[in-house]
């Protein structure tokens, strides 16, 4: 009988386990490409000419023992009669026997050479080659299947996780559902939005079938998967609407209830209504279908969320904080250190929101334990994912370079280092200057250094595990750790870390550390969190693309000049537009929209492409920290808890003290945006 650790709830069997298998399949398919490349190289090293041995040799159809004289006589006898007028027209009236013989000799030589090659290949086809070839061809078929299945996996993953997020009330909204009115309004509008999504997908399918161009079986299957998924989403929201939880307070305010409506619902209602009014009811379905064009990118987003949730299950973040604890830093300085250290994993988890979800709770708890005010801890938690988006190997930068030939990842990451130093310095100045409430008195170095060295020791095994996985990929598969390989390496690294903790933490625990529950429990908990987060993020991302479609079809950008005489005027407009897009759209959807609309205006106005995209990244981060949406603050509240945020609002006497968590990041990132946007223009505008 299975032990208690292996008993899953019905929701886990329905969502977490399939989602885990889907994510593992993505890692497997992407890694199999590396394995296959390495197998081809190894096969060529072991057996010269292995590329010819990959397929079963086909025996030549010609006869190597053909009688040359008989063939020559037959050819000459088959020559047309001299009085044949058609032969004269075709130039075949006179055939030189010497030329015919030479042609037959060459053909016979080629035939014998082909037979010799065939025999040589047959001789090389030893049982070892055949066994190796069978494995290599299986891996090749696996890659082909994985590439063809990417879109199907994405649709299934999005819809499975979206249903889970609905059932667990995990969609991202401006505020949590606290009253019965909040709950009723939120789920009523969710149901209406989901019906819109279902209807748009059905209409899009019918329009595709009626099109003269026809539709492939693969495209039809994707249509059917979207429809089944949205039908399940409608049923899930209806179930939630009927089954009202008992823990909600009675009553409520309509204005407050509207703030509890998920952001994806608001976007769906806006875009669905717009498309219906202009007579384009299939609009949402069309723009959701555009996700399929970048299926690998969106699957990478899912992998990064999974990586973040697995990171949350490890002791890695806590052990990193332990390194700085001996210095007894004031809370403001520790907040700066936390945000700076978080920049590296932020870059590897792909986007700021993912890291806030993954490590935000740990950062907040550590800062509070060090004596930080709630407002300061919340500000640092929200900003923990903001500085690393310009560092290698951030997925968002890779997407920008993929969609825009004017820039490369090397250029963007090269200048991104300088942008990171600027934003880090500004945040340090704001935190240690404007916001400092405590005395800057560090522990003596004679006390702090020994304790810091002792705290580094538990980190060494983690470093060795990470280095070991990276080294195995480098040596065995010839894969370097970079922005392109990170999505498939990071899940393996985190699985290795969870495996290490499974083996070691049961025997060795720090004082006060809770008992480790095991690898299966950690992986299951991480995947439970992942399913809801993927559903919330990817559905929000998909509807962000739909909002981008509204902006595109309404020709809003065409109301602006398509080129400015002054780069300064153009940059001012760019900054305003990009910050607003960051407020209302997900990063990946916003990048797609900016690429299609705003970028060309910037280039035509004399703004350098690399400069423009650096401004875009900083503007987006400012938008994620800016009301009315302030996505990073919403995610911080989601991981910290509504009670802590409510308590923080009651702290302090002045307006600034009560809203420090919002104002402090705005000051730091706002100054950074102004400097990044306008200072470079002094040198080239």
C-alpha positions in Angstrom: 0.0 0.0 0.0 1.2 3.5 -0.8 2.5 5.5 2.2 0.8 8.7 3.4 3.3 10.8 1.4 2.0 9.4 -1.8 -1.7 9.9 -1.2 -3.0 12.6 -3.5 -6.2 14.5 -3.4 -8.6 14.4 -6.3 -7.5 17.8 -7.5 -3.9 16.6 -7.5 -4.7 13.6 -9.6 -6.7 15.9 -11.9 -4.3 18.8 -12.3 -0.9 18.5 -10.5 0.1 15.1 -11.7 -0.8 15.7 -15.4 0.8 19.1 -15.2 4.0 17.6 -13.8 4.1 15.0 -16.6 3.5 17.7 -19.2 6.3 19.8 -17.9 8.6 16.8 -17.6 7.8 15.9 -21.2 8.7 19.4 -22.3 12.1 19.0 -20.6 12.5 15.6 -22.1 11.7 16.7 -25.6 14.0 19.7 -25.5 16.8 17.7 -23.9 16.4 14.9 -26.5 17.5 17.3 -29.2 20.8 17.8 -27.4 21.1 14.1 -26.9 20.4 13.4 -30.5 23.0 15.9 -31.7 25.6 14.3 -29.4 24.6 10.8 -30.6 25.2 11.9 -34.2 28.6 13.2 -33.4 29.5 10.1 -31.4 28.2 7.8 -34.1 30.4 9.5 -36.7 33.4 9.2 -34.3 32.8 5.5 -33.8 31.9 4.5 -37.3 33.2 6.7 -40.2 30.4 7.6 -42.5 27.7 6.9 -39.9 25.4 9.5 -41.5 25.1 7.0 -44.4 24.4 4.1 -42.1 21.5 5.8 -40.4 19.1 4.4 -43.0 19.1 0.8 -44.3 21.2 0.7 -47.5 19.2 0.0 -50.7 20.8 -2.3 -53.2 21.5 -0.7 -56.7 19.0 -1.9 -59.3 21.7 -2.0 -62.1 23.6 -5.1 -63.2 27.4 -4.9 -62.4 28.1 -8.0 -64.6 26.4 -6.6 -67.7 27.8 -7.8 -71.0 29.3 -4.6 -72.6 29.4 -6.0 -76.1 25.8 -7.2 -76.0 24.6 -3.9 -74.5 26.5 -2.0 -77.3 24.9 -4.1 -80.0 21.4 -3.7 -78.4 21.9 0.1 -78.2 23.0 0.4 -81.8 20.2 -1.9 -83.0 17.7 0.3 -81.2 18.9 3.3 -83.2 16.2 4.8 -85.5 16.2 4.2 -89.2 18.1 6.8 -91.3 15.0 7.7 -93.2 13.0 8.5 -90.0 12.3 12.3 -90.3 11.6 12.5 -86.5 15.0 11.1 -85.7 16.6 13.8 -87.8 14.6 16.5 -85.9 15.7 15.0 -82.6 19.3 14.8 -83.6 19.5 11.1 -83.1 20.0 10.0 -86.7 23.7 9.4 -86.4 25.1 7.5 -83.4 28.8 7.1 -83.1 29.6 3.5 -81.8 32.6 4.9 -80.0 30.5 7.4 -78.1 27.9 4.8 -77.2 30.6 2.4 -76.0 32.1 5.2 -73.8 28.8 6.0 -72.3 28.1 2.3 -71.5 31.5 1.9 -70.0 31.0 4.9 -67.7 27.5 3.6 -66.7 28.9 0.2 -65.9 31.7 1.7 -63.8 29.2 3.8 -61.9 27.1 0.7 -61.3 30.0 -1.4 -60.0 31.1 1.5 -57.7 27.5 1.7 -56.4 27.5 -2.0 -55.7 30.9 -1.8 -53.9 29.6 1.1 -51.8 26.5 -0.9 -51.0 28.6 -3.9 -50.0 30.9 -1.7 -47.9 27.9 -0.3 -46.0 26.4 -3.8 -45.5 29.8 -4.9 -44.0 29.7 -1.9 -41.6 26.2 -2.7 -40.5 27.3 -4.8 -37.5 24.9 -5.7 -34.7 26.4 -2.8 -32.7 25.7 -0.3 -35.4 22.2 -1.6 -35.8 21.5 -1.3 -32.1 23.0 2.2 -31.8 21.1 3.2 -34.9 17.8 2.0 -33.4 18.3 4.1 -30.3 19.4 7.1 -32.3 16.4 6.9 -34.7 14.1 6.5 -31.7 15.5 9.7 -30.2 15.1 11.4 -33.6 11.4 10.3 -33.7 11.0 11.5 -30.2 12.2 15.0 -31.2 9.9 15.1 -34.2 7.0 14.1 -32.0 7.9 16.7 -29.4 8.2 19.5 -31.9 4.8 18.5 -33.4 3.2 18.2 -30.0 4.4 21.5 -28.6 1.2 23.4 -29.5 -1.0 20.6 -28.1 1.0 20.5 -24.9 0.7 24.2 -24.4 -3.1 24.3 -25.0 -3.7 21.4 -22.6 -1.3 22.9 -20.0 -2.9 26.3 -20.1 -6.5 25.1 -19.9 -5.7 22.4 -17.2 -4.0 25.0 -15.1 -6.6 27.7 -15.7 -9.4 25.4 -14.5 -7.2 24.6 -11.4 -6.7 28.3 -10.8 -10.5 28.8 -11.0 -11.3 26.0 -8.6 -8.7 27.1 -6.1 -9.6 30.8 -6.4 -6.1 31.6 -7.4 -6.5 34.1 -10.3 -4.7 37.4 -10.0 -7.0 40.3 -9.0 -6.6 43.7 -7.4 -7.8 42.4 -4.1 -8.8 39.1 -2.5 -12.4 38.0 -2.2 -13.5 38.7 1.4 -17.3 39.0 1.3 -20.1 37.1 -0.3 -20.7 40.0 -2.7 -17.0 39.9 -3.7 -17.4 36.2 -4.4 -20.7 36.5 -6.3 -19.6 39.4 -8.5 -16.2 37.9 -9.2 -17.4 34.5 -10.3 -20.4 35.8 -12.2 -18.2 38.0 -14.3 -15.7 35.1 -14.6 -18.5 32.9 -16.0 -19.5 35.6 -18.5 -15.9 36.0 -19.6 -15.4 32.3 -19.9 -18.6 32.0 -22.0 -17.1 34.7 -24.2 -13.9 32.8 -24.6 -15.9 29.6 -25.5 -18.1 31.4 -28.0 -15.2 33.1 -29.7 -13.3 29.8 -30.0 -16.4 28.1 -31.5 -16.9 30.9 -34.0 -13.3 30.9 -34.9 -13.4 27.2 -35.6 -16.4 27.5 -37.9 -14.8 30.4 -39.7 -11.6 28.3 -40.2 -13.7 25.4 -41.6 -15.6 27.7 -44.0 -12.4 29.3 -45.3 -11.4 28.5 -48.9 -7.8 27.8 -47.9 -8.9 24.7 -45.9 -7.6 23.6 -42.5 -5.1 21.0 -41.5 -6.0 18.2 -39.0 -3.5 19.6 -36.6 -5.1 23.1 -36.6 -8.6 21.4 -36.2 -7.3 19.5 -33.2 -6.0 22.7 -31.6 -9.4 24.3 -32.2 -11.1 21.4 -30.5 -8.7 21.5 -27.5 -9.4 25.2 -27.0 -13.1 24.6 -27.1 -13.0 21.7 -24.7 -10.7 23.7 -22.4 -13.0 26.7 -22.3 -16.1 24.5 -21.8 -14.3 23.0 -18.7 -13.5 26.6 -17.6 -17.1 27.6 -17.8 -18.2 24.6 -15.8 -15.5 25.3 -13.2 -16.6 28.9 -12.8 -20.3 27.9 -12.6 -19.4 25.3 -9.9 -17.5 28.0 -7.9 -20.4 30.4 -8.3 -22.9 27.9 -6.9 -20.7 26.5 -4.1 -20.2 29.6 -2.0 -17.5 29.0 0.8 -18.5 29.4 4.4 -15.5 31.5 5.4 -16.7 34.7 3.6 -18.2 37.6 5.5 -21.8 38.6 4.6 -22.5 41.9 2.8 -19.9 43.9 1.0 -19.5 46.9 -1.3 -20.0 46.8 -5.1 -16.9 49.0 -5.7 -14.8 46.7 -3.6 -16.3 43.6 -5.2 -15.3 44.8 -8.7 -11.7 45.0 -7.5 -11.9 41.3 -6.7 -12.6 40.4 -10.3 -9.5 38.7 -11.9 -7.5 40.7 -14.3 -7.9 38.2 -17.1 -11.7 38.5 -16.7 -11.5 42.3 -17.1 -9.3 42.0 -20.1 -11.6 39.4 -21.6 -14.7 41.5 -21.1 -13.1 44.5 -22.6 -11.6 42.8 -25.7 -14.7 40.5 -26.1 -17.1 43.4 -26.1 -14.9 45.4 -28.5 -14.6 42.6 -31.0 -18.4 41.9 -30.8 -19.2 45.5 -31.4 -17.0 45.7 -34.5 -18.5 42.4 -35.8 -15.4 40.3 -35.2 -16.6 37.9 -32.6 -13.8 35.4 -33.3 -11.2 38.0 -32.3 -10.3 36.6 -28.9 -10.0 33.1 -30.3 -7.7 34.4 -33.1 -5.4 36.3 -30.8 -5.3 33.3 -28.4 -4.4 31.2 -31.4 -1.4 33.5 -31.9 0.1 32.0 -28.7 0.7 28.9 -30.8 3.2 30.8 -33.0 5.4 31.2 -30.0 4.5 27.9 -28.2 8.1 27.2 -27.2 8.3 30.6 -25.5 5.1 30.1 -23.5 6.1 26.6 -22.5 9.4 28.1 -21.3 7.4 30.5 -19.1 5.6 27.4 -17.6 9.0 25.8 -17.0 10.3 28.9 -15.3 7.2 29.0 -13.0 7.9 25.4 -12.1 11.5 26.2 -11.4 10.4 29.0 -9.1 8.1 26.8 -7.2 10.7 24.1 -6.8 13.1 26.8 -5.6 10.5 27.8 -3.0 10.6 24.2 -1.7 14.4 24.2 -1.1 16.4 25.8 1.7 18.6 27.6 -0.8 17.1 31.1 -0.3 17.2 30.8 3.5 20.9 29.6 3.4 21.8 32.6 1.2 20.2 34.9 3.8 22.2 33.2 6.5 25.4 34.3 4.9 24.5 38.0 5.5 22.9 37.6 8.9 26.2 37.7 10.9 26.7 41.3 9.9 23.6 42.4 11.7 22.7 44.8 8.9 20.0 47.4 9.5 16.7 46.4 7.8 17.1 49.0 5.0 20.6 47.7 4.0 19.4 44.1 4.2 16.5 45.0 1.9 19.0 46.4 -0.6 21.1 43.2 -0.3 18.0 41.0 -0.8 17.0 42.9 -3.9 20.5 42.8 -5.4 21.0 39.0 -4.7 17.5 38.3 -6.1 18.6 39.8 -9.4 20.5 36.7 -10.4 17.7 34.1 -9.9 15.3 36.6 -11.4 17.3 36.5 -14.6 17.2 32.7 -14.5 13.5 32.5 -13.8 12.6 34.5 -16.8 10.5 37.4 -15.5 10.0 39.5 -12.4 6.6 38.2 -11.4 7.8 34.6 -11.4 10.5 35.3 -8.9 8.2 37.3 -6.7 5.9 34.2 -6.6 8.8 31.9 -6.0 10.9 33.6 -3.3 8.8 36.5 -2.2 7.5 34.8 1.0 11.1 33.9 2.0 12.4 37.4 1.4 9.5 39.0 3.3 9.9 36.6 6.3 13.6 37.2 6.5 13.3 40.9 6.4 10.6 40.9 9.0 12.8 38.6 11.2 15.6 41.2 10.8 13.4 43.9 12.2 12.2 45.5 8.9 8.9 47.4 8.9 6.1 45.7 7.0 6.0 48.5 4.4 9.8 48.2 3.8 9.6 44.4 3.6 6.7 44.5 1.1 8.5 47.1 -1.0 11.6 44.9 -1.2 9.5 41.8 -1.9 7.8 43.5 -4.8 11.1 44.9 -6.2 12.9 41.6 -5.7 12.1 40.7 -9.3 12.6 44.0 -10.9 16.4 44.5 -11.3 17.3 41.1 -12.9 15.2 41.3 -16.1 18.1 43.0 -18.0 20.6 40.3 -17.0 21.6 37.2 -18.9 19.8 34.8 -19.5 16.4 36.5 -19.0 13.8 35.0 -21.3 12.1 38.3 -21.9 15.3 39.7 -23.5 15.6 36.6 -25.6 12.0 37.1 -26.9 12.8 40.7 -27.7 15.8 39.7 -29.8 13.8 36.9 -31.4 11.1 39.3 -32.5 13.4 42.2 -33.5 16.2 41.7 -36.0 17.6 45.2 -35.1 19.0 43.9 -31.8 20.8 40.9 -30.5 20.9 39.2 -27.1 24.6 40.1 -26.7 23.9 43.8 -27.3 20.9 43.8 -24.9 22.6 41.9 -22.1 25.8 44.0 -22.6 24.0 47.2 -21.9 21.7 45.5 -19.4 24.6 45.2 -17.0 25.0 49.0 -16.9 21.2 49.4 -16.5 21.3 47.0 -13.6 24.1 48.9 -11.9 22.2 52.1 -12.3 18.9 50.8 -10.9 20.7 49.0 -8.0 22.5 52.2 -7.1 19.3 54.2 -7.1 17.4 51.7 -5.0 20.3 51.7 -2.5 20.3 55.5 -2.3 16.5 55.7 -1.8 16.5 52.9 0.8 19.5 54.1 2.8 18.7 57.8 2.4 15.0 58.6 2.2 13.8 55.5 3.9 16.4 54.8 6.6 14.8 54.7 10.1 17.6 52.8 11.9 21.3 53.5 12.6 23.9 52.1 10.3 25.9 50.0 12.7 27.3 46.7 11.3 28.7 43.9 13.5 32.5 44.0 13.9 34.3 42.3 11.1 36.2 40.1 13.6 32.9 38.6 14.6 31.0 38.7 11.3 33.7 37.1 9.0 34.0 33.8 10.9 30.3 33.4 11.2 29.9 34.3 7.5 32.4 31.7 6.5 30.6 29.2 8.7 27.3 30.1 6.9 28.9 29.6 3.5 29.7 26.0 4.3 26.1 24.7 4.0 25.9 26.5 0.6 28.9 24.5 -0.8 26.9 21.3 -1.6 24.3 23.4 -3.5 27.1 25.0 -5.6 28.5 21.5 -6.3 25.1 20.1 -7.3 24.6 23.0 -9.7 28.1 22.8 -11.1 27.7 19.1 -11.5 24.6 19.3 -13.6 26.0 22.1 -15.7 29.2 20.1 -16.2 27.3 17.0 -17.2 25.4 18.9 -19.9 28.6 20.6 -21.0 30.7 17.4 -21.3 28.1 14.8 -22.2 25.8 16.9 -24.4 28.0 19.9 -25.4 25.5 22.3 -24.0 26.5 25.5 -22.3 24.4 27.3 -19.7 23.1 30.3 -21.5 19.8 32.1 -22.3 18.8 29.4 -24.8 19.6 26.3 -22.7 18.5 27.7 -19.3 14.8 26.7 -19.7 15.7 23.0 -20.0 18.7 23.0 -17.6 17.1 24.9 -14.7 14.4 22.2 -14.0 17.1 19.5 -14.0 19.2 21.6 -11.6 16.3 22.2 -9.2 15.3 18.5 -9.4 18.9 17.7 -8.5 18.8 20.1 -5.5 15.6 18.6 -4.3 17.2 15.1 -4.6 20.2 16.3 -2.6 18.0 17.7 0.1 15.9 14.5 0.1 19.1 12.5 0.8 20.8 14.9 3.2 18.3 17.0 5.0 16.7 13.9 6.6 20.0 13.3 8.4 21.4 16.8 8.9 19.2 19.7 9.8 20.0 23.1 11.1 18.8 24.0 14.6 15.1 24.9 14.4 14.8 23.7 10.8 11.7 21.6 10.1 12.0 18.0 9.1 12.2 17.5 5.3 9.2 15.7 3.9 11.0 14.0 1.0 11.5 14.4 -2.7 8.0 13.3 -3.8 6.3 15.6 -1.3 8.5 18.6 -2.3 8.0 18.0 -6.0 4.2 17.5 -5.5 3.9 20.7 -3.4 5.9 22.6 -6.0 3.7 21.3 -8.8 0.5 22.1 -6.8 1.7 25.7 -6.6 2.8 25.7 -10.2 -0.5 24.6 -11.7 -2.4 27.5 -10.2 0.3 30.0 -11.1 0.7 28.8 -14.6 -3.1 29.0 -15.1 -3.2 32.5 -13.7 -0.1 33.8 -15.5 -0.6 32.2 -19.0 -4.3 33.0 -19.1 -3.5 36.6 -18.2 -0.7 36.6 -20.8 -3.1 35.3 -23.5 -5.7 37.9 -22.7 -2.9 40.6 -22.7 -2.3 39.5 -26.3 -6.0 40.0 -26.9 -5.9 43.5 -25.4 -3.0 44.2 -27.7 -5.2 43.1 -30.6 -7.8 45.7 -29.5 -5.2 48.4 -29.5 -3.9 47.2 -32.8 -7.4 46.9 -34.5 -8.6 50.2 -33.1 -5.6 51.9 -34.8 -4.9 53.8 -31.6 -1.2 53.9 -32.4 -1.9 55.3 -35.9 -3.3 58.4 -34.2 0.3 59.3 -33.2 2.8 60.5 -35.7 4.7 57.6 -37.3 8.0 59.5 -37.0 9.1 62.5 -35.0 11.5 65.2 -36.0 13.0 65.2 -32.5 14.2 62.0 -30.8 13.5 63.8 -27.5 9.8 64.3 -28.2 9.6 60.7 -29.5 11.3 59.4 -26.3 8.9 61.3 -24.1 5.9 59.7 -25.9 7.6 56.3 -25.8 8.1 56.5 -22.0 4.5 57.4 -21.4 3.1 54.6 -23.7 5.5 51.9 -22.4 4.8 52.6 -18.7 1.0 52.5 -19.4 1.5 49.2 -21.2 3.4 47.9 -18.3 0.6 48.8 -16.0 -2.1 46.9 -17.9 -0.3 44.1 -19.8 1.8 41.1 -19.1 5.5 41.5 -20.2 5.5 39.0 -23.0 2.2 40.2 -24.5 3.4 43.8 -24.2 6.6 43.0 -26.0 4.7 41.4 -28.9 2.5 44.6 -29.1 5.4 47.0 -28.9 7.3 45.1 -31.6 4.3 45.5 -33.9 3.5 49.1 -33.2 5.6 51.4 -31.1 9.1 50.1 -32.0 8.9 51.2 -35.7 8.0 54.8 -34.5 11.0 54.9 -32.2 13.4 53.6 -35.0 12.0 56.1 -37.5 12.4 58.9 -35.0 16.2 58.3 -34.6 16.1 56.3 -31.4 18.7 53.5 -31.4 17.1 50.1 -31.2 19.2 48.9 -28.2 18.4 52.1 -26.4 14.7 51.8 -27.1 14.5 48.2 -25.7 16.5 49.1 -22.6 14.0 51.9 -22.0 11.2 49.4 -22.7 12.4 46.9 -20.0 12.8 49.6 -17.3 9.4 51.2 -18.3 7.7 47.8 -18.0 9.2 47.2 -14.5 8.0 50.7 -13.5 4.6 49.8 -14.8 4.5 46.5 -12.8 5.1 48.6 -9.7 2.7 51.4 -10.5 -1.0 51.6 -9.6 -3.7 51.0 -10.6 -2.7 47.4 -11.3 0.8 47.1 -9.9 1.2 43.5 -10.8 4.3 42.8 -8.7 2.6 44.2 -5.6 -0.4 42.0 -6.3 1.9 39.0 -6.5 3.7 40.0 -3.4 0.3 40.2 -1.6 -0.6 36.8 -2.9 2.5 35.1 -1.4 2.7 37.2 1.8 -1.0 37.1 2.7 -3.8 39.6 2.9 -3.5 40.0 6.7 0.1 41.2 6.4 -0.8 43.8 3.7 -3.7 45.0 5.8 -1.5 45.4 8.8 1.1 47.3 6.8 -1.6 49.8 5.7 -2.2 50.6 9.4 1.5 51.3 10.1 2.9 54.8 10.2 1.3 58.2 10.7 2.1 60.1 7.4 0.8 59.3 4.0 4.3 58.3 2.9 4.7 55.9 5.8 1.4 54.2 5.1 2.2 53.8 1.4 5.9 53.4 1.5 5.7 50.0 -0.2 4.3 51.7 -3.3 6.1 55.0 -3.2 9.7 53.8 -2.6 9.9 51.5 -5.6 8.3 54.2 -7.8 11.0 56.7 -6.8 13.8 54.3 -7.5 12.5 52.9 -10.8 11.1 56.3 -11.9 14.5 58.0 -11.6 16.1 55.0 -13.3 13.7 55.3 -16.2 14.3 59.1 -16.7 18.1 58.5 -16.7 18.0 55.5 -19.0 15.6 57.2 -21.4 17.1 60.7 -21.8 20.8 60.7 -20.8 21.9 58.6 -23.8 20.1 61.0 -26.1 22.7 63.6 -25.1 25.4 61.6 -26.9 23.7 60.6 -30.2 20.4 62.4 -30.7 
